[in-house]
Amino acid sequence: MANLKSIKSKIISYKKTGTVTHAMEAVSAVKMRKGQERALSARAYAASALSVLERLSGTADLARHPLTQKRTGMTAVVIVTSDKGLAGSLNSGVIRAVERELQTRNLKKEEVHVYAYGRRGGEYFRTRGYETTITTNVRDDIPENDVLTLTKDILANSEYTSVLVAYQNFISTFEQKPTVRQIVPITAQTIAEMVKGIRPAKGKYAPQSDEVRPHRIPAYTIEPDADSVLTVLLPRLLNIAVFHALLENKASEHSARMVAMKSATDKAKEMAHSLTRTFNKVRQAAITREVSEITSGIEAMK
């Protein structure tokens, strides 16, 4: 009898868990659609802005700019994760990608400053001895001004000679890819990679067939002067790159959480169904045993 009570208690527990995860799945589905729409609609703007920089990458003025020159010094890593869990491997994927990148570059802890959007990534690197600045990542309507403040802080620090941004790149509802991109120093190769990866291959936000990429011109006449224009343009375009990373990660977060909650709901239903069958078998065995005992008692009385 005690065994039956234990099984029934587990069945109730799994059903309650399934109810909670199903509600979280529904909430994440609504947020996912909004996040996907915002990230996808911003891709065209981000790709166009980065294309401006790509077209300028062949000019001598850009090549002389401090943000394009390789130097030795500190590395700033902007890692975008979530504040909450229950999103599968969303956060761990980004963290592992950052660790691999730091290992590949042979960077020591004292050579890295982590700017974390989201507590999951920030707390991970802080507990491992990295200098870390954590910004909460709760809001779905990410304000661009906050990102602009971060970009200005990073670029104002002359010790940072390279800047990396790490996030989950949104590919589809069921697929997100951990991505680490170098945004400083700026090179033609990194710009081309960012522009290539920022536009979806299919869908209404994909490049149209009639879009023709302009040929890169080796020199431009820049007014009022190259230094003035690039001093304003480069930080702004880098801010767009970081802002886009936050949008991509937010869409990936809600997609991953919805899928994780759906899997949890299905598993809870499966466990409840399995335990119900076990409960029925145990109860049937108990009834059969009691009937046998009663029958045996009657036969003994005869």
Secondary structure, DSSP 4 states (H G I P E B T S, - for coil): -HHHHHHHHHHHHHHHHHHHHHHHHHHHHHHHHHHHHHHHHHHHHHHHHHHHHHHHTTSHHHHTSGGGS---SEEEEEEE--SS--STTHHHHHHHHHHHHHHHTT--GGGEEEEEESHHHHHHHHHTT-EEEEE----SS--HHHHHHHHHHHHH-TTEEEEEEEEEEEEETTEEEEEEEEEES--HHHHHHHHHHHS-SSSTTSPPTT--PPPPPS----SS-HHHHHHHHHHHHHHHHHHHHHHHHHHHHHHHHHHHHHHHHHHHHHHHHHHHHHHHHHHHHHHHHHHHHHHHHHHHH-
